[in-house]
Amino acid sequence: MPPAPLLERKRQHPMTASDHAFAEVPQSWTHRHLLDLERLSADDITLLLDTAAAFKQATNGCRTKLSALAGSTVVNLFFESSTRTKTSFALAARRLGADVVDFSAAGSSLSKGESFIDTAKNLEAMGVDAVVVRHQTPGTPHLLTEHLGVGVINAGDGPHEHPTQGLLDIFSIREQLGSLEGLTVGLVGDIAHSRTARSNLWGLTKLGAKVILCGPPTLVSQRWQELGVEVSHDLDTILPRCHVLNLLRIQFERQNTPPFPSVREYAHLYAMDKRRLRRARSDLVILAPGPINRGVEVTADVADCPQSLILNQVTNGLAVRMAALWLTCGPRAGEPTPSSQPAGASA
Amino acid sequence: MPSLLIRGGRIVDPSQSLDATGDVLIRDGRVVAIGAAAVSESDAAGADEVIDAEGMIITPGLVDMHVHLREPGREEDETIETGAAAAIAGGFTSVACIPNTEPPIDTQGAVEFIHQKAARADACNVFVVACVSRDRAGKELAEIGQLVEAGAVAFTDDGSPVYDAELMRRAFEYCRMFDKPILAHEEVLELSHGGVMHEGLVSLALGLPGMPAAAEEVMIGRDIALAEVTGGRLHVMHLSTAGGVALVRRAKAQGIAVTAEATPHHFTLTDECLRQFDSNYKMSPPLRTAADVEAILDGLVDGTIDCIATDHAPHAIEKKMLELDRAPFGILGLETAVGLSITRLIVPGRLDWPRLVDAMSTLPSRILGIDRGTLAVGAVGDVTIIDPNLTWEVDASTFRSKSVNSPFHGWQLTGRAVATIVGGRVKFRLHEAAAAS
């Protein structure tokens, strides 16, 4: 039996005043997918952040449920392990009333040699409305959009981008400091292998912040300067100028040859500790996308200090992912919603 | 054997400094008359077959000295038969096939196998390039003398560099005895390890592992030094970087026996293409920057880069429809090379016709030491007839190749081979092919 049309199924849920606010995706949002922040405009990013703020408010800080995506099915297609992001997407989808299916590469047909495109097409044929994809290879979510008829959200593609992580970092800064315009944000650590760094870089600069990339030359290429961002290899020099520091994890798993002689030496040069904190602005905001290596990028006392927004980031992740899901597969003016079509019609 | 008369075209044959309107008469597989008024009316009347070439360019048959035919071992990608069919459809009368097959071409028997398969395919000439090292393993020399006896025209471990510098030195020394060139794939593997594209601003933004220009240039530098010290003949394959062009230019100025080739994709596309994450843009060496493309074009103009070769590298569609890091390196070349060369080199006025024909026929023949690349009287009757003004759209679904991994699908090109004549026999005519399909 085909699934009931969205509107019909929606009636099974009580419509609240806040649901009416999310009845239709604004027409200014023209994208079908959320793949990267590089190709979004400042207006697109602001719309995402504003939508996330509205969801956060309407759900009492991401705690209660809405029915904005009732009747939709979201699949978490994770080719690379993840706990935090996968859980965050699943909760965000459920907060909007959507059903969530998890698909992990381990133990699937992928280990039997099936291509990722075939895997995704099979899931699509089962009638899902959005695919949240994480993959170790840059561009894989982009390739999926050429083969699938449903919305694709990039939940991290290798070292390329992690748009919802970038958005939640920016959301957290905006919530704390009001605006991004004129702020100086230091991204510190493994820039070379960090998708978070790339999404932050594009999002922050589009919204008017100044970005400084900081770390050893083996992890922070001079070439970034060609994009108009500042590159520094000396954290202590840039520290007093930063309003925000985003401390990025060293991705030991992605290195061919070690980019620095020892963890001890790295921590000595770049770890954010109490000593460095004293030299920073008193209103410095500290972010870390997690999982954090305590004692490498940041010492435990700083990670847990009042200036650290690490746990706010996690909550805000839900709000941002609700916004991403809804803008990607929410109902649009003049269009039948994906789930109101008979099953298999798109396959 | 019947005779064939090609009438009234612009004959461009740099081997005899000929660029004039005229006729070519081929009898018994050999050129018997060429030039303006070279063919008497009685000869003309007696020809078994006549091709009207008015408005066309007549060239010595084109030679692609860098083609992967995949057979034996990877017949799902290409076979000698399908590759040879693609060659004549692209205007090539001769190809040199690269030995990174499975097993690699490192024995007389393997060379013989290629020759037999090519004879059976009966399309273009297939010249065999054999391995430098036994089993292409880079440990010890293959039986180069035996391979020469079997007909190998050059040696390469392409797909990989000859990594051991001493083995490379020995290969240069040993090949001197037979006056055979070593075709070198130039890459320092530690520097390009895991890379899928050129290392630069684009790879930085995309988070894709890069293959730095230095990985190619360091190895070119090594091989130039070894060619100099041994007096051996180095041919640099698929030159792709500005620094590499400069190294070759300097070596030539010093009189070192070095030649070089460039591919149509390296003088046409840049690393910006990778923003589409399409594995059809993934090849080794990778697409470089716009500045590198300019340097390649300059190298072709001033002769630093002797010739154009395609590095035709077919891969079955299911292998290319993978994530960028899992998809293999390689791009088709045979059926788009003439169109791309004319569109990119002749139309904008970068090269004139004699230089292009030199780069696609005469010089590759000279480097390989094969009796092709000329329409002198007595030469083998290999001829390509090109319509220089024909505009056409590349359609990968019509390729004769077994694979479709071309990023040029859908491109509008100017110039195309309309007839390919091998040993005096017409092997391909575009209009017949179009009518048949």
Interface residues (C-beta under 8 A of the other chain):
Chain A: E38 S115 F116 I117 H135 Q136 T137 P138 G139 T140 H142 L143 D157 G158 P159 H160 E161 H193 R195 R198 S221 R223 W224 E226 L227 N256
Chain B: H193 G194 G200 L201 L204 A205 L206 G207 L208 Q276 F277 D278 E318 M321 L322 E323 L324 D325 R326
